[in-house]
Amino acid sequence: MTRKFDCKGDGCGECQVCRYLDYLDWVESVAFDGPKSIERSPKIDAYLAEMDVT
């Protein structure tokens, strides 16, 4: 079963966009102050930039 790409902002925690945003929040909460090396999703980053969500 494929996950829904975007729930359109209801914060479901299940779609790809919500899970990605949750991941970024988690990284920010556990990372030390300084440069971070995380695996970004160019596809979702481009989508969020287009939607002006971030």
Secondary structure as UniProt FT lines:
FT   HELIX           16..30
FT   HELIX           42..51
//
